[in-house]
Amino acid sequence: MKVLINQQTHELDSDATLADAVAAIEARPPFAAAVNTQFVPKTQYAQHPLRDGDQVEIIAPVTGG
């Protein structure tokens, strides 16, 4: 299936979860993730199924001032 991860198309297995999307882009902590604009707690990444066409955002905090 195709999903958008940070606005780039990625091909994932049909049974992929949010954890698979995080692994696909090799995201390094700290970060937060949302699927279709809905925040998903880190403890739910492996249980959160993705569907074809989902939009995943993986956002790292910005520090400084």
MOCOR-V282022 format. One line per field, one symbol per residue. ss: DSSP state (@ for helix, = for strand, . for the rest). phi: phi as a letter, one per 30 degrees, with the letter a starting at -180 (. if undefined). psi: psi as a letter, one per 20 degrees, with the letter a starting at -180 (. if undefined). Layout:
ss = ???
phi = ???
psi = ???
//
This chain:
ss = .====..====.....=@@@@@@@.......====..===.@@@@@@.=.....=====......
phi = .cbcchibdbcbddcdcdedddddchdcddabbbchicebdedcedcddcbejdccccccdccka
psi = qpqpolkppqprqhkqrhhhgghhjlppqqrqqqpljoppqhiighioqqqpiqoppopqqpra.
//
